[in-house]
Amino acid sequence: MGAPEEATKKKPTSGHISEQLEEDISTFPHMEVSHLYFLLQVATTSHAALADAEVAAAKTKLLGLIAEHHMAPFYERVAAEFHWPVDTALLATMKYFHPPQQTQHNEDELTKLDAQLADAEANLGDIEVLEAHLGRARLYSLIGDKDKVLEAFHTALAKPTSVNQKIIIQLHIIRVGLFFSDLPLVETHIKKARVLIDEGGDWDRRNRLKVYEGCYLLMARDFKKASSLFQVAGVIETNRPDAKNAQYQDTVKQGDALLNRIQKLARVINV
């Protein structure tokens, strides 16, 4: 009787999601892709100031990043929006093959994640079930499938989760909203994340929320509030306060837009 009883017992949980998974979902989707996507959107407007060569370079780089990260759903999205002919060979490569090994990629990854989820639900604990759902969200985020990544995160939020785990999910939903320039989505989840962080967020997540909120305010053209928000971000995870650091540069640019000539002469921006 002992062996069957042991077989039906759930394995102990680790108590927290893996650091690698948390790191991945805090950096996906890749914002450079979003930046290039935005440039191409601007290029279609009547007041665009981009030269044809800049547009062509942005398109080439965007397609390269899409192929590199196997972003099949996002490729279909931008091709439809910009009326590009779909490269069916490229699309099949992103969906089904991972060169140079020529092994199944996106579809195979989803199959593995489905198996992990089934195993976690049958044999493991709440943390492992949560990790399986977040693993699906991670993949959908990487390949730019907005609807699927939001569905996966909302499913994860319905599972037993700690305050910190909820914060991780809310911050990533904000990031997805920023990627797709979905300002209502960003605004909604900034409010939810702020409440959770007030309950028990650490300085890292608190400052990450400030950065995301600042980006949201820039997109909403509230430069004054964004500049003030970045000004009070006391601890920044970086050792590069220079041209390589986007937050510092954005702060300088916002301040430059807000100061008049006399104020500029009277003040020194000390980064």
C-alpha positions as CSV (number, residue, x, y, z in Angstrom):
1,M,0.0,0.0,0.0
2,G,2.9,2.3,0.7
3,A,4.2,2.7,-2.9
4,P,0.8,3.6,-4.4
5,E,0.2,6.2,-1.6
6,E,3.6,7.7,-2.3
7,A,2.9,7.8,-6.0
8,T,-0.3,9.9,-5.4
9,K,1.3,12.4,-3.2
10,K,2.2,15.7,-4.7
11,K,5.9,16.6,-4.7
12,P,7.0,19.5,-2.5
13,T,7.0,23.0,-4.1
14,S,10.0,25.3,-4.2
15,G,8.1,28.2,-2.7
16,H,8.9,30.7,-5.4
17,I,9.1,30.9,-9.1
18,S,12.5,30.4,-10.7
19,E,14.8,33.4,-11.0
20,Q,15.4,32.8,-14.7
21,L,11.7,32.8,-15.4
22,E,11.2,36.1,-13.5
23,E,14.2,37.6,-15.3
24,D,12.9,36.6,-18.7
25,I,9.4,37.9,-18.1
26,S,10.9,41.2,-17.0
27,T,12.7,41.6,-20.3
28,F,10.3,40.2,-22.8
29,P,9.0,41.3,-25.3
30,H,12.0,43.0,-26.7
31,M,11.4,46.8,-26.8
32,E,13.7,47.4,-29.7
33,V,11.1,45.6,-31.9
34,S,8.4,47.9,-30.5
35,H,10.5,51.0,-31.3
36,L,11.0,49.9,-34.9
37,Y,7.3,49.1,-35.2
38,F,6.4,52.5,-34.0
39,L,8.8,54.2,-36.5
40,L,7.2,52.4,-39.3
41,Q,3.8,53.4,-38.1
42,V,4.9,57.0,-37.9
43,A,6.3,56.7,-41.5
44,T,2.8,56.1,-42.8
45,T,1.4,59.4,-41.4
46,S,1.2,62.6,-43.4
47,H,3.6,64.4,-41.0
48,A,6.3,61.8,-41.1
49,A,9.9,63.2,-41.1
50,L,11.6,59.9,-42.0
51,A,13.6,59.6,-45.2
52,D,13.0,56.6,-47.4
53,A,16.4,55.1,-46.5
54,E,15.5,55.3,-42.8
55,V,12.2,53.6,-43.4
56,A,13.9,50.8,-45.4
57,A,16.5,50.4,-42.7
58,A,13.9,50.2,-40.0
59,K,11.9,47.6,-41.9
60,T,15.0,45.5,-42.6
61,K,16.1,45.6,-38.9
62,L,12.5,44.8,-37.7
63,L,12.2,41.8,-40.0
64,G,15.6,40.6,-38.8
65,L,14.6,40.8,-35.1
66,I,11.2,39.1,-35.9
67,A,13.0,36.2,-37.5
68,E,15.6,36.0,-34.8
69,H,13.0,35.7,-32.0
70,H,10.6,33.5,-34.1
71,M,7.8,36.2,-33.7
72,A,5.4,34.5,-36.1
73,P,2.2,36.1,-34.6
74,F,3.7,39.5,-34.5
75,Y,5.0,39.1,-38.1
76,E,1.4,38.3,-39.3
77,R,0.2,41.4,-37.4
78,V,2.6,43.9,-38.9
79,A,2.4,42.4,-42.4
80,A,-1.4,42.8,-42.3
81,E,-1.1,46.4,-40.9
82,F,1.5,47.6,-43.4
83,H,0.1,45.5,-46.3
84,W,3.4,43.6,-46.8
85,P,3.3,40.4,-48.8
86,V,3.7,37.5,-46.4
87,D,6.9,35.5,-46.8
88,T,5.3,32.0,-46.2
89,A,8.7,30.3,-46.1
90,L,9.9,32.7,-43.3
91,L,6.6,32.3,-41.5
92,A,6.8,28.5,-41.6
93,T,10.4,28.7,-40.4
94,M,9.4,30.8,-37.4
95,K,6.4,28.6,-36.5
96,Y,7.8,25.2,-37.0
97,F,11.6,25.2,-37.3
98,H,14.5,26.5,-35.4
99,P,17.6,26.8,-37.6
100,P,20.3,25.6,-37.9
101,Q,19.2,22.4,-36.0
102,Q,16.0,22.2,-38.0
103,T,14.0,21.2,-35.0
104,Q,10.4,22.2,-34.2
105,H,10.4,25.5,-32.4
106,N,7.3,27.5,-31.4
107,E,4.8,24.6,-31.8
108,D,7.2,22.2,-30.1
109,E,7.8,24.6,-27.3
110,L,4.0,24.9,-26.7
111,T,3.7,21.1,-26.7
112,K,6.4,20.8,-24.0
113,L,4.8,23.6,-22.0
114,D,1.4,21.8,-22.2
115,A,3.0,18.6,-20.9
116,Q,4.7,20.5,-18.1
117,L,1.4,22.1,-17.1
118,A,-0.4,18.7,-17.1
119,D,2.4,17.2,-15.0
120,A,2.4,20.1,-12.5
121,E,-1.4,19.9,-12.1
122,A,-1.3,16.2,-11.5
123,N,1.8,15.7,-9.5
124,L,3.3,19.0,-8.2
125,G,2.2,22.0,-6.2
126,D,0.8,25.5,-6.7
127,I,4.1,27.1,-7.5
128,E,4.9,24.6,-10.2
129,V,1.5,25.1,-11.7
130,L,2.0,28.8,-11.6
131,E,5.5,28.4,-13.3
132,A,3.9,26.4,-16.1
133,H,1.4,29.1,-16.8
134,L,4.1,31.8,-16.6
135,G,6.2,29.7,-19.0
136,R,3.4,29.8,-21.5
137,A,3.1,33.6,-21.0
138,R,6.9,33.9,-21.4
139,L,6.8,32.2,-24.9
140,Y,3.8,34.2,-26.1
141,S,5.5,37.4,-24.9
142,L,8.7,36.5,-26.7
143,I,6.9,35.8,-30.0
144,G,4.6,38.9,-29.7
145,D,1.2,37.2,-29.4
146,K,-0.6,39.8,-27.4
147,D,-3.9,38.0,-26.9
148,K,-2.4,34.8,-25.8
149,V,0.1,36.3,-23.4
150,L,-2.6,38.3,-21.7
151,E,-4.8,35.2,-21.5
152,A,-1.9,33.2,-19.9
153,F,-1.2,35.9,-17.3
154,H,-4.9,36.3,-16.4
155,T,-5.1,32.5,-16.0
156,A,-2.0,32.7,-13.7
157,L,-3.5,35.5,-11.6
158,A,-6.5,33.2,-11.0
159,K,-4.2,30.6,-9.3
160,P,-2.9,30.9,-5.7
161,T,-0.3,33.6,-5.8
162,S,1.7,35.7,-3.4
163,V,1.8,39.5,-3.5
164,N,5.2,39.4,-5.1
165,Q,4.1,37.0,-7.7
166,K,1.1,39.2,-8.5
167,I,3.4,42.2,-8.8
168,I,5.7,40.3,-11.3
169,I,2.6,39.5,-13.4
170,Q,1.2,43.0,-13.3
171,L,4.6,44.5,-14.3
172,H,4.8,42.3,-17.2
173,I,1.3,43.1,-18.4
174,I,2.3,46.7,-18.3
175,R,5.4,45.9,-20.4
176,V,3.2,44.1,-22.9
177,G,0.9,47.2,-23.0
178,L,3.9,49.5,-23.6
179,F,5.1,47.2,-26.4
180,F,1.8,47.4,-28.2
181,S,1.2,51.1,-27.3
182,D,-2.0,50.0,-25.5
183,L,-2.3,52.9,-23.1
184,P,-5.6,51.9,-21.5
185,L,-4.1,48.5,-20.7
186,V,-1.0,50.1,-19.2
187,E,-3.0,52.6,-17.2
188,T,-5.2,49.9,-15.7
189,H,-2.4,47.7,-14.6
190,I,-0.2,50.5,-13.3
191,K,-3.0,51.2,-10.8
192,K,-3.2,47.5,-9.9
193,A,0.6,47.2,-9.6
194,R,0.8,50.3,-7.4
195,V,-1.7,48.9,-4.9
196,L,0.2,45.6,-4.7
197,I,3.6,47.3,-4.3
198,D,2.2,49.4,-1.5
199,E,1.3,46.1,0.2
200,G,4.8,44.6,-0.1
201,G,6.9,45.4,-3.1
202,D,10.7,45.7,-2.8
203,W,12.7,48.6,-4.1
204,D,13.5,46.9,-7.4
205,R,9.9,46.4,-8.4
206,R,9.0,49.8,-7.0
207,N,11.5,51.5,-9.3
208,R,10.6,49.3,-12.2
209,L,7.1,50.5,-11.9
210,K,8.3,54.1,-11.8
211,V,10.2,53.5,-15.1
212,Y,7.1,51.9,-16.7
213,E,4.9,54.7,-15.5
214,G,7.3,57.3,-16.8
215,C,7.3,55.6,-20.2
216,Y,3.5,55.6,-20.1
217,L,3.4,59.3,-19.3
218,L,5.8,60.0,-22.2
219,M,3.5,58.1,-24.6
220,A,0.5,60.0,-23.2
221,R,2.5,63.3,-23.8
222,D,2.5,64.2,-20.1
223,F,6.1,65.3,-20.2
224,K,6.0,67.4,-17.0
225,K,4.7,64.6,-14.8
226,A,7.1,62.1,-16.5
227,S,10.1,64.3,-15.8
228,S,9.1,64.7,-12.2
229,L,8.6,61.0,-11.8
230,F,12.0,60.1,-13.2
231,Q,13.6,62.8,-11.1
232,V,12.5,61.1,-7.8
233,A,13.5,57.6,-8.9
234,G,16.3,57.4,-6.3
235,V,17.7,53.9,-7.0
236,I,18.3,52.8,-10.6
237,E,19.6,49.4,-11.5
238,T,22.4,50.5,-13.8
239,N,26.0,51.4,-13.9
240,R,25.7,53.4,-17.2
241,P,24.4,57.0,-16.6
242,D,25.3,57.9,-20.2
243,A,24.0,57.6,-23.7
244,K,23.6,53.9,-23.3
245,N,21.0,54.4,-20.5
246,A,17.6,55.3,-21.9
247,Q,16.0,56.5,-18.6
248,Y,18.7,59.0,-17.9
249,Q,18.6,60.3,-21.5
250,D,14.8,60.6,-21.4
251,T,15.0,62.5,-18.1
252,V,17.5,64.9,-19.7
253,K,15.3,65.4,-22.8
254,Q,12.1,65.9,-20.8
255,G,13.9,68.5,-18.6
256,D,15.2,70.3,-21.6
257,A,11.7,70.5,-23.1
258,L,10.3,71.9,-19.8
259,L,13.0,74.5,-19.0
260,N,13.0,77.9,-20.5
261,R,16.2,79.6,-21.7
262,I,16.9,81.4,-18.5
263,Q,16.3,78.3,-16.4
264,K,18.7,76.4,-18.7
265,L,21.4,79.0,-18.2
266,A,20.8,79.0,-14.4
267,R,20.9,75.2,-13.8
268,V,23.3,72.4,-14.3
269,I,21.9,68.9,-14.9
270,N,24.1,66.6,-12.9
271,V,23.6,63.0,-14.0
